[in-house]
Amino acid sequence: MKKLFLMCSVAILAAACTQTSEPCPPEREPVGYNVLADDFPGAVIGNNETVNQWRQYLEYHNERNFDGIESMDADSIRIYPPNGELVVGKEAHREQLEKWLANEDVRWKPVWGTSIKSPNDTSDGAYVIAVSDLSTVHSDGSVDRLNNMFTAWIQGGKIWAFWIYDRKFAPDELASIEAAETE
């Protein structure tokens, strides 16, 4: 009788564990559009590893750790800044950064970021979309603050490309940020 009860319990438990209405984890429908691609499959959430790599990359910039930055750059990195002056290659990137940061105190404060990728992509690569507050103290002592947005392609632990978008803060945004910094 005990064996029969045990077998029935195992059978009920097995049936209960395999009866589910959704896959686990749930499948997500791809979202988004791309007018440049007829066969764009949409995008799904990527991975947090690439988001953390981007945050480390910005931290290396804040620390002026040029060796760290270069170690994360792909050899043929492509950087698309707001001024349209394309930077290609990690040596060119380092040269541009060393020149720029020698004359100005530039700091990135990450605000948010996420990662997306094609639902058909099985690699570890993903686009990271992230926003930072950018503060620049110029050599004359003047200070600029911008909302700095990035789209970066990260794969295999390397930054392969990124696009930079800048926006000036509205006065109420800037007041809110400055008030939060003094709390």
N, C-alpha and C positions, 0 to 999 in steps of 0.2 A: 504494500500500500504506500509506504514511504517512497519507494522508487517511482511508482506511478505519479504521485504528487510532485516529486522532484522533476520528472520528465515533462509533466504538463506545465509546470512553472517555467522551465527553461524554454519550452516551445512558445508560451505566451510572451515571455520576455523577448525572445528573438523576433517574433512577429511584430511586437510593439516597437522595437528598435529599428526595424527596416521600413516601417510605414511612415512616410513623411511626404508632405505635399510640396516641399521645396528642397532643392539641393542644399547641402550644407558645405561651405557657406553659400548663401543665395547668389544666383547668377545675376549680374547687373547688365542692363541693356546699355550698349554704347550710346554716347551722346555727342553732340557737336556737329559741326559742318566744316567743309573746306571747299571753297569755290574753285580752287586750283586743281582739285583732284576729282575726277569723275567717279572713282571707285573708293572714295574715303570711307573706311569702315566705322568711323566714330572713334571715341576715346573712352577709356575706363580708368579708374584710379590706379596709379602705378604703385611704387613701393616707397616706404619711408627711408630706406637706405640712401636713395638718391637725394632726398630732402636733407638728410643729415650731412651728406657729402657737400651739398651746396652751402650749408651753414658753416661747415669747417673751412670751405674755400673763402667765404667772406671773413671769417675770423683770421685766416692767414693774411688777408688784405689789411685788416685792422692792426695786426701785429707787425706789419711790414716784413713778413716772413716770405721773401721772394723765392727761396728754395722750396718751401712748402707749396706755394702757388704753382711753381713750375713742375713740381712732382705730380700735381693733379691735372695739369694741362695735357691734353693730347698733343702729340708732335705737330699736328696740322690744325690746331684749334683755330676757329674763325669767330671773331668778336665783332658784333655789329652795334657800335655805339650810337647815341642819338645824333651826333654830328655827321654821321655818314662816312666817317673815315675808317674803313674796314681794316682790322688788324688780323694778320694771318701768321700762324706759327707761334710756338711758345717762346722762342727767343725774341721775336718782335714784341710779344705781349710783355715780357719781362722788361725789355728796354723802355717801352712806353710807360709802364707802371713806375719804374725807378725814376724816370724823368718827371712824371706828373707828381708823384708823392714826395719828391725832394723839395718841391716848392709850396706845397699845400698840405694841410692836415685834413685828410679826408677819412671819415668814419661811417661805417654802415651799421645800422641797428636793425636787425631782422624783426619784421612785424608778423608776417605769416608766409606760409608756403605750402604747396601741395605738389603732387606728382601725378602725371597722366601718361598713358601709353595706348597704343593700338591694341584692340582686343586680340589681334592675330599675332602680336609680337611676343615670342617666348624668350627673348633675351632678357638680361638684367637691366637693359637701357630704359630710360624714361625721360620725358620732358618734365622739368621742374619749373613751376611758375611761382615766383616769390616776390614779396614786396619788402623793401627796407626803407627806413628813414635815413637819408644821406645828409650828413653835415660836413660842410667844407669851410675851414678857416683858411682864408687866403693870406698870402705873404704880407699884404697891407693891413691885416687884422680884421677885415670885413668877414662876415659869416653868411653863408647861403645854406638854406635847408630845402631839400627836395624830397618828394615821394619818388622812390626809385624802384621800378618794376623790372624783373628779369624773366626771360624764358630761356632755359638752358637745356641742352641735350647732354645727358650724362649716361655713359655706358662703360662697364668694366672698370669703374672707379676713376674714370677720366672725364674731364670736361671737354667735349668735342666742339661745342659752339654755344654762344649765348648772345641774346639780343637784349638791349638796354633801352628802357623807356623812362623818361623823366617828366615830372609834373610839379609845378610850384604849388605849395600849400595855399589854400584860402586862409585869410586872416583868422577866422574862427577855428580852423583846424590847427593852425600854428599855436594859437593861444591855448587850446586844449592839450596839445602835446607838451608845451612848455610848463603848463600847470601840473601835469602828471609827473614831469621830471623833478619838480620841486617838492613833491609830496614825500 
